[in-house]
């Protein structure tokens, strides 16, 4: 069965979605398409600190380390390089179309990252938005600014 046939078959699940949670059709939420599973895998990769995963110390990205280093004008470029390096190592079948690092207008200690990607078997371009906060934020700032490293 080809990947496209699996994606079109409503009875086939590709994997589980992260974060782990109770699903409608079983213990975990499941992904039905390769694109959905890839999206979940990218979030998992980028939100994991390199060295955090036992038995696999190179899995993850250096985004958290970059956020808590002294700020300089090369931070946006360093974030992009970290994302590309992690994706090239762990998800080489993903084509990164564009990475935008967007400073928050409300909070100078927060950055947004918009990652546009596609995969080899499906040229549909998907987008993942991440909110990266570089320091503690005021609780009144808004829901997206409350987490140190939260995916939208």
Beta strands, then each sheet from edge to edge (+ up, - down):
strand 1: 15-16
strand 2: 30-31
strand 3: 94-103
strand 4: 110-119
strand 5: 122-133
strand 6: 149-151
sheet 1: 1+ 2-
sheet 2: 3+ 4- 5+ 6-
end
